[in-house]
Amino acid sequence: MHIRFVERAEYPPNQCAVTLSAHGPFVDTGKNMDTIDGRVYVSLQGIRELIKASPIKDELDAQLKERDDEIARLQAELAEADKFQEAAEYTLAHFGGKVQRKPGPRKKKPE
């Protein structure tokens, strides 16, 4: 049997193996164990508790921080691009085609 999400525990003991709660949804492990007299279910709250107790939490927190930092960097980059666009639109609106030439002295054509 495959691991799957279910809204309610269908087989005894009809509760989460971690929290002992009968409130789902659950991960149905598809495994029956004689020691707990039935199917092994883990509720979403049970999964949260398992993650908090495991070293994977630190890894997940580090990944979230990396993502948050990347989002902040991209938002700052987007804000700069928006400022540049506003300045370019303002310049074109006020000076039109006069801005098409490069600044600085004109180069003389060789004769």
C-alpha positions in Angstrom: 0.0 0.0 0.0 1.1 3.6 -0.7 1.4 6.5 1.7 -1.5 8.9 1.1 -3.4 11.8 2.7 -6.9 11.0 4.1 -9.5 13.2 5.8 -10.2 10.6 8.5 -8.6 7.5 9.9 -10.4 4.6 8.3 -8.9 1.7 10.3 -8.3 1.2 14.0 -6.9 2.7 16.1 -8.4 5.7 14.2 -6.0 8.2 15.6 -2.6 9.9 15.1 0.3 7.8 16.4 2.1 11.0 17.6 -0.7 13.2 19.1 -3.3 10.5 19.7 -5.8 12.9 18.2 -8.7 11.6 16.1 -8.9 14.9 14.1 -7.5 14.7 10.6 -6.4 15.1 8.0 -3.9 12.3 8.3 -1.0 10.7 6.5 -2.0 7.0 6.2 1.3 5.2 6.2 -0.4 2.1 4.8 1.4 0.1 7.5 -0.3 -2.0 10.2 1.7 -2.7 13.4 0.8 -5.3 16.0 2.3 -3.1 18.8 -0.2 -0.4 18.3 -3.0 -2.8 17.3 -3.7 -1.4 13.9 -2.9 1.1 11.2 -0.3 3.9 11.7 -1.7 7.3 11.0 0.1 10.7 11.5 -2.0 13.9 11.6 -0.7 17.2 10.2 -0.3 18.4 13.8 1.7 15.2 14.5 3.9 16.0 11.4 4.5 19.5 12.8 5.5 18.1 16.1 7.9 15.6 14.5 9.5 18.4 12.5 10.0 20.6 15.5 11.7 17.7 17.3 14.0 16.8 14.4 17.2 18.3 13.1 15.4 18.9 9.8 13.8 22.0 11.3 17.1 23.9 11.3 17.6 22.9 7.7 14.1 24.1 6.7 14.6 27.3 8.6 17.9 28.0 6.8 16.2 27.3 3.4 13.4 29.7 4.3 15.9 32.4 5.3 17.7 32.0 2.0 14.4 32.3 0.1 13.4 35.4 2.2 16.8 37.0 1.5 16.5 36.3 -2.2 13.0 37.7 -2.3 14.2 40.9 -0.5 17.1 41.2 -3.0 14.8 40.8 -6.0 12.3 43.3 -4.6 15.0 45.8 -4.2 16.2 45.2 -7.7 12.7 45.6 -9.0 12.3 48.9 -7.1 15.5 50.2 -8.7 14.2 49.1 -12.2 10.9 50.9 -11.5 12.7 54.1 -10.5 14.8 53.9 -13.7 11.7 53.3 -15.8 9.9 56.3 -14.2 13.0 58.5 -14.9 13.2 57.3 -18.5 9.5 57.9 -19.1 9.7 61.4 -17.5 12.7 62.3 -19.7 11.1 61.1 -22.8 7.8 62.9 -22.0 9.6 66.2 -21.4 12.3 66.1 -24.0 11.0 63.7 -26.6 13.3 63.0 -29.5 16.0 65.4 -28.3 17.4 62.7 -26.1 18.2 60.3 -28.9 21.8 61.4 -29.4 24.6 60.4 -27.1 25.9 63.0 -24.7 29.2 64.7 -25.2 31.0 66.4 -28.0 30.4 65.2 -31.6 33.2 63.4 -33.3 34.4 65.0 -36.4 34.1 63.0 -39.6 37.5 62.3 -41.2 37.8 64.1 -44.6 
